[in-house]
Amino acid sequence: MSMRVAIIIPVYNHGEQIGEVIRQSLALGLPVFVVDDGSTDSTHQVAKAISGITVLRHSVNLGKGAAILSGFSAAAEKQCDWAITIDGDGQHNPLDATGLLQAVKEGERCIVIGKRQGMEDAANVPWTSKFGRKFSNFWVWVSGGPMVEDSQSGFRLYPLAEVLHLHVEARRYQFEVEILVKAQQRGIKVKEAPVSVVYQAKGVRVSHFRPWLDFWRNSACFSRLIFHRIFGMFRP
């Protein structure tokens, strides 16, 4: 099966990690697009110093979803028809992308989520990630999305032609849950494939997740999706 695949790395203030993430991604032999979402640290300088990649930059922080969409558009312009998204914080092993690609059957157009293994038992996984994973999984399903085990994983394979027309409204972390709901509604299959995960020790790992603000944003996003689902049931 011929798949024209691009690697998209949305990143915000991960200057210490992004260089290694890029180098590991280049080992896949695929075009790499790094989307710097308005970083204020060394992220942009580190990325620009690495040859063989395309670096896009938002002048201000617009959100992870906005960065992913910028990467989608750039990859589509280069005639890529699939995109693998990899977080820029170093928690993913880019070489696991082969498992995502192998999950796609001949002629299939689907989303494949990298289901992170061992999160429940790992000592360095923050409680917010463990709770948020279960919280999100449940509400994605209630909102009309697929029943999956890791709806918050940012390591994914997307079919570009389909997802670029899903009209996802969220532009921050909520983008990654809303796109699953919209995909389900459009009949786009969602699969999962196992991937490894590395969580650095507390004080070393840089996280931009803000528990209360992002919990509110998640709740607002799910409320909107559930409202549209219920309202759509009563349309003639």
C-alpha positions as CSV (number, residue, x, y, z in Angstrom):
1,M,0.0,0.0,0.0
2,S,1.4,3.4,-1.0
3,M,1.0,5.9,1.7
4,R,2.5,9.4,1.5
5,V,3.0,10.2,5.1
6,A,4.3,13.3,6.9
7,I,5.4,13.7,10.5
8,I,3.9,16.7,12.3
9,I,5.3,17.8,15.6
10,P,3.3,20.6,17.4
11,V,5.5,22.2,20.1
12,Y,5.4,24.9,22.6
13,N,8.3,25.8,24.9
14,H,10.1,22.4,24.8
15,G,13.5,23.7,23.8
16,E,15.4,21.1,25.8
17,Q,13.4,18.1,24.3
18,I,12.5,19.1,20.8
19,G,15.9,18.5,19.2
20,E,16.0,14.8,20.1
21,V,12.3,14.4,19.1
22,I,13.1,15.8,15.7
23,R,16.2,13.7,15.2
24,Q,14.4,10.5,16.1
25,S,11.5,11.4,13.8
26,L,13.9,12.0,10.9
27,A,15.1,8.4,11.3
28,L,11.7,7.3,9.9
29,G,12.7,8.7,6.5
30,L,9.5,10.8,6.2
31,P,9.0,14.6,5.7
32,V,9.0,16.3,9.1
33,F,7.0,19.4,9.9
34,V,7.6,21.2,13.2
35,V,5.0,23.7,14.2
36,D,6.3,26.1,16.8
37,D,3.1,27.5,18.5
38,G,4.5,30.8,19.7
39,S,7.3,29.4,21.9
40,T,9.2,32.0,24.1
41,D,12.1,29.7,24.9
42,S,14.8,28.2,22.6
43,T,12.4,25.9,20.7
44,H,12.4,27.8,17.5
45,Q,16.2,28.2,17.4
46,V,16.8,24.6,18.1
47,A,14.3,23.4,15.4
48,K,15.7,25.9,12.8
49,A,19.2,24.6,13.4
50,I,18.3,21.1,12.2
51,S,18.4,20.5,8.5
52,G,16.0,18.4,6.5
53,I,12.8,19.6,8.1
54,T,10.1,22.2,7.6
55,V,9.6,24.6,10.5
56,L,6.4,26.6,10.8
57,R,5.9,29.2,13.4
58,H,2.8,30.9,15.0
59,S,3.8,34.4,16.2
60,V,1.7,33.9,19.3
61,N,0.4,30.8,21.1
62,L,-2.8,29.7,19.4
63,G,-3.1,26.2,20.9
64,K,-2.2,22.7,20.1
65,G,-5.1,22.1,17.8
66,A,-4.3,25.2,15.8
67,A,-0.7,24.0,15.5
68,I,-1.8,20.6,14.3
69,L,-4.1,22.2,11.7
70,S,-1.2,24.3,10.4
71,G,0.8,21.1,10.1
72,F,-2.0,19.3,8.3
73,S,-2.4,22.1,5.7
74,A,1.4,22.3,5.1
75,A,1.6,18.5,4.7
76,A,-1.4,18.4,2.3
77,E,0.3,21.1,0.2
78,K,3.3,18.8,-0.2
79,Q,1.0,16.1,-1.5
80,C,1.0,14.0,1.6
81,D,-2.2,12.1,2.2
82,W,-1.5,10.9,5.8
83,A,0.0,12.7,8.9
84,I,1.4,11.3,12.0
85,T,1.3,13.7,15.0
86,I,4.0,13.4,17.7
87,D,4.2,15.5,20.8
88,G,7.3,17.6,21.2
89,D,7.9,16.9,24.9
90,G,9.7,13.6,24.4
91,Q,7.1,11.3,25.8
92,H,6.8,9.3,22.5
93,N,9.2,7.1,20.7
94,P,8.8,8.2,17.0
95,L,9.9,4.7,15.9
96,D,6.6,3.4,17.3
97,A,4.9,5.1,14.3
98,T,5.5,2.0,12.3
99,G,2.9,0.3,14.5
100,L,0.3,3.0,13.6
101,L,1.0,2.5,9.9
102,Q,0.7,-1.2,10.1
103,A,-2.7,-0.9,11.7
104,V,-4.2,0.5,8.5
105,K,-5.6,-2.2,6.1
106,E,-5.3,-1.9,2.3
107,G,-7.5,0.8,1.0
108,E,-8.6,1.9,4.5
109,R,-9.0,5.5,5.6
110,C,-9.0,5.7,9.4
111,I,-7.6,7.4,12.4
112,V,-5.1,5.4,14.5
113,I,-4.5,6.4,18.1
114,G,-1.2,5.4,19.7
115,K,-2.5,3.8,22.9
116,R,0.2,4.5,25.6
117,Q,1.2,1.4,27.5
118,G,1.9,1.2,31.2
119,M,0.5,4.5,32.2
120,E,-1.3,3.2,35.2
121,D,1.8,1.6,36.8
122,A,4.5,4.1,35.9
123,A,5.7,6.1,38.9
124,N,6.4,9.3,37.0
125,V,2.9,9.6,35.4
126,P,1.1,12.5,37.1
127,W,-2.3,11.9,38.5
128,T,-3.8,14.5,36.2
129,S,-2.8,12.4,33.2
130,K,-4.3,9.2,34.7
131,F,-7.5,10.8,35.7
132,G,-7.8,12.9,32.6
133,R,-7.4,9.8,30.4
134,K,-10.4,8.0,32.0
135,F,-12.4,11.2,32.2
136,S,-11.9,12.0,28.5
137,N,-12.5,8.4,27.3
138,F,-15.9,8.4,29.0
139,W,-17.0,11.8,27.7
140,V,-15.8,11.2,24.2
141,W,-18.1,8.2,24.1
142,V,-21.1,10.1,25.7
143,S,-20.5,12.9,23.1
144,G,-21.1,10.5,20.3
145,G,-17.5,9.5,19.7
146,P,-15.8,6.1,19.6
147,M,-15.2,4.0,22.7
148,V,-11.4,4.1,23.0
149,E,-8.8,3.6,25.7
150,D,-6.6,6.6,25.2
151,S,-8.5,9.5,23.8
152,Q,-5.8,12.0,25.0
153,S,-2.9,10.5,23.2
154,G,-1.2,12.9,20.9
155,F,0.6,10.2,19.0
156,R,-1.8,9.5,16.1
157,L,-2.1,8.8,12.4
158,Y,-4.7,10.8,10.5
159,P,-6.0,10.6,6.9
160,L,-5.6,14.2,5.8
161,A,-8.3,14.6,3.1
162,E,-10.9,13.4,5.6
163,V,-9.9,15.2,8.8
164,L,-9.3,18.6,7.1
165,H,-13.0,18.8,6.4
166,L,-14.4,17.8,9.8
167,H,-14.8,21.5,10.9
168,V,-13.4,20.9,14.4
169,E,-14.0,24.1,16.5
170,A,-11.5,23.5,19.4
171,R,-8.0,24.9,18.9
172,R,-6.3,23.9,22.1
173,Y,-5.9,20.4,23.7
174,Q,-9.6,19.8,23.2
175,F,-9.0,19.5,19.5
176,E,-7.8,16.0,19.9
177,V,-11.0,14.8,21.6
178,E,-13.4,16.7,19.4
179,I,-11.8,15.4,16.2
180,L,-12.6,11.8,17.4
181,V,-16.3,12.7,17.9
182,K,-16.5,14.4,14.5
183,A,-14.8,11.5,12.8
184,Q,-17.3,9.0,14.4
185,Q,-20.2,11.2,13.2
186,R,-18.8,11.2,9.6
187,G,-18.2,7.4,9.6
188,I,-14.4,7.6,9.8
189,K,-13.2,4.5,11.7
190,V,-11.0,5.1,14.8
191,K,-8.5,2.4,15.8
192,E,-5.8,2.1,18.5
193,A,-2.3,0.6,18.3
194,P,0.0,0.2,21.3
195,V,2.9,2.6,21.7
196,S,5.5,3.1,24.5
197,V,5.5,6.2,26.7
198,V,8.3,8.0,28.6
199,Y,7.4,10.3,31.5
200,Q,10.4,12.2,32.9
201,A,10.8,12.6,36.6
202,K,8.9,15.4,38.4
203,G,10.9,18.7,38.1
204,V,12.3,17.6,34.7
205,R,9.3,17.1,32.6
206,V,7.7,20.3,31.2
207,S,3.9,20.2,31.0
208,H,1.6,23.0,29.9
209,F,-1.5,21.3,31.1
210,R,-3.3,23.5,33.7
211,P,-5.6,21.2,35.7
212,W,-8.4,23.7,36.5
213,L,-8.4,25.8,33.4
214,D,-8.1,22.8,31.0
215,F,-10.7,20.9,33.0
216,W,-13.1,23.8,32.4
217,R,-12.2,23.9,28.7
218,N,-12.7,20.2,28.4
219,S,-16.1,20.4,30.2
220,A,-17.2,23.2,27.9
221,C,-16.1,21.3,24.8
222,F,-17.9,18.1,25.9
223,S,-21.0,20.1,26.8
224,R,-21.1,21.7,23.3
225,L,-20.6,18.3,21.6
226,I,-23.3,16.6,23.7
227,F,-25.7,19.5,23.0
228,H,-25.2,19.1,19.3
229,R,-25.6,15.4,19.5
230,I,-29.0,15.7,21.3
231,F,-30.1,18.6,19.2
232,G,-29.2,16.6,16.0
233,M,-31.4,13.6,17.1
234,F,-34.5,15.8,16.9
235,R,-33.8,17.4,13.5
236,P,-36.3,16.4,10.8
